[in-house]
Amino acid sequence: MSRARRWTRDILRGSPLAEDAELIVSELSANAILHTASGREYGSFHLAVAVSAQVVAVSVTDDGGTATAPKVEHQDQDAENGRGLGMVSAIAHRVVVHDSEQGHTVTAELYADARPGGHPC
């Protein structure tokens, strides 16, 4: 996970969205490792970062191995588990989950000219 965060930080150096993107990468990669086959002995996850002047999109694809897709669970703030994707949804302007036979891809988008929830600044 630390390599993924460092790589994201390097790509987004100087961007006002860098810190949020790094936090999102941390949460999504941790979820992949903790909740899917990505955390097994030969498991892996794939990270993609797409950057334009308007949008930073961070995608993490896991190795699958779970019957259910990742979903936002609204936990109270004292819960020890289940808050990661909710936190990502609170930071990102848009979160999309794609399922395939090989695993799940969670993509979080950050917009340069909007506040969380998609409202323009």
N, C-alpha and C positions, 0 to 999 in steps of 0.2 A: 504494500500500500504506500509506503513512503516513496518508492520510486515513481509511482503514479502521480502522487501529489507534487513531487519535485519536477517531473516532466511537464505537468500542467502549468506550474508556476513559471517554468522557463519559457514555455510557449506564449504565455500571456503576460510576460514581463512588461510593466508599464500600463497595462490595461486597468481601468477602474473596476472591471469585473473579475480580476484575477483572484482575489481572496474568496469571493463567493464560489467561483468555479472550483477552487482548490478544496473548499469545504464539501461541496457536492461530490467531487471525485472521492474524497475520503469516505463519505457516507455510502455511496453506491458501491465502491469496491469492498468496503467492510461487509455490506449486505451480501454481496456475491460470495465472499469467503465464508461467512457465517451460516448462510442459509441455502447454499447450493453445492453441487459437486465441485465447484471452483475451489472450495476449501479442502478437498481431499488430497491425498498424497501427490497425484499427478494432475491435479486440477489447475485451471488457469482462468483468468478473465481477460477480456479485451477492452481497451480504453480507446476511444476516438474523441478528438477535440476538433471541432470545426469552428473557424473564426472568420467573421466578416466585419465590416464597419458597424453593422447594426446588431448582430447576434453572435453569441458564443453558445455553441451546443456541445454538451458533454454527454457521451454515450458509454455505458458499461454493459457489455454482454457477458453473461455467465455461462457456465457449462451445463446448466439445467440440473436435472436430478430431483426436482420437486414437482409435485402434482399441481401446485397452484402458482399463479403468476404473482409477482410482487404487487402489493397494493398499499395504499395509504391507510394506516390505522390511527385513529385519533386516540392517543393515550394521554393519561394525565401526566403532568410534568415530573412526577416522582417515579414513573415507571422506568424500570431498568432496561427494558427491551421494547421494540416495536415503534420507536419514535423516529428512526432514521429517514424513512421515505416521507414521513410527515414534515420533518424539518426541511428536506429537499424541496417539497412542495411549497413550503412557506418562503423559501429563498428564491426559487426559480419562478419565472413568469409562466412557464408551461412545462409539464412533465407528461411524457408519453411512454407507455409500456407496450412493447411488441413481443409476442410469443412466437416461438418456432419449435420444431421438434428437437433442435439442438440446445435450446436454452431460452433465456429472456434477455431482451435489451431494454434498458431504461435510459431514456434521453431526457435531459433537463436543459431547457433553453433559458438564457439570460439575455434580455434586450437592453441595449445601450441607452435608449431614450425612454425607458418606462420604469415605473415602480412595480414591485411585486403585485401580482394580480392583473397585470397588463395595462395599468393606467399610465398614460403618458405623463411625463414630468412637466 
